[in-house]
Amino acid sequence: MKQTLVALALTGVFSGALAQSSVSIYGTLDAGMSRRTDTDVTAVGKRDNNKLGFRGVEDLGNGLKALFQLEIRYEPDTGVVESTVRPLFQGQSRVGLQGDFGTLRLGRGLTAFQETSTAFEPWSGMPAVAGYQTDLQVAGYTSDPLSVAGNSLNRFSNAVFYNSPMIGGIFQLNVTVATREANNNPLIIGRGTAAAPQFPANSSAAVYPYSVSATVTQGPFAAYAAAERNGVDTKLWSVGASFKPIPDLKLMGSYQRQDQDFSVPINPITKAWLIGANYTIGAGLVRAGFGHKTPDNALNVPTIAKTRQFSLGYDYNLSPRTYLYVDGTRRKATTAATFNFYSLGIHHNF
């Protein structure tokens, strides 16, 4: 009898401990075959980032929680870490607190604008060639120009991230502020010269980057507005909305404007817009989009390229964690840069 009571007591203690703190491992495997007509090369590629992540939450009591998240990126066709110039925890490396005040984290992650805008893009922010988020939805903008070439373009390192609680159940504010500390900081000529670059390597010429976004969600309607400035004082603002006239159909669109006036001597403005849709049919999901990006004077000066892109994709769910996909894209920047892109593959979440 005593042994039974002791066992029950220990079970209660450990159950309580587990309820107070948890760590989970998650990830994505995505691989497929792709072909671009301008290169005439068929290769193993990916539609989404492949990641291995660790997420933890600890209940501190009185509604306060400590949390962390680490995320490694890798290439499924070779098994190597994604791009040798990128940090080990390329996807995310943040620790913070969550409570009635919202969520406050420190480290590296998607900026407020970059994270918010993915919900208003037909490929959900995946870096697929068929998608729009890495180019047209940001009007060619990069959040981190001071990193070494090949690094991620949509994250801040050495940053503070804040997400407000949902206000009135419909409104949320998101803010990211980074230091001038860069990741391997290359030199950037900008309005300078090769002998005297505007942003020398490891200089203090950079400004403090920031990113702000606000979202409103009311029934089938959602919208966002965002503004961001990177370390070389390039500014971007963006607005977008989505609407679900029926549960299986989501319509979306966005408009964005990049201003590089601080570092580009001529034609500093780039504008872009896109429209898209997601339509669920049984176990499948149809993705479609059309987008347009126009740098300053692109309509009048033939040497300045404007971009047009049309994409169509289809996902077929084999299970809640696994789906097959096929994408097709027609992208035109200049005559020489026009190409068609086709891919098919498999995506698995664990």
Secondary structure, DSSP 4 states (H G I P E B T S, - for coil): -HHHHHHHHHHHHHHHHHHHEEEEEEEEEEEEEEEETTTTEEEEE-SS-EEEEEEEEEEEETTEEEEEEEEEEE-TTT-PBS-TTS-TT-SEEEEEEEETTEEEEEEEEE-HHHHHHGGGSTTTT---TT-STTTGGGTT--S-TTSPTTS-SSEEEEEEEEEPPPBTTTEEEEEEEE-S--SS---B-TTS-SSS-SB-TT-S-PPPPEEEEEEEEETTEEEEEEEEE-TT--EEEEEEEEEEEETTEEEEEEEEEEE-TTT-SS--EEEEEEEEEEEEETTEEEEEEEEEEEETTTTT-TTS--EEEEEEEEEEESSSSEEEEEEEEEEESSTTT-EEEEEEEEEEE-
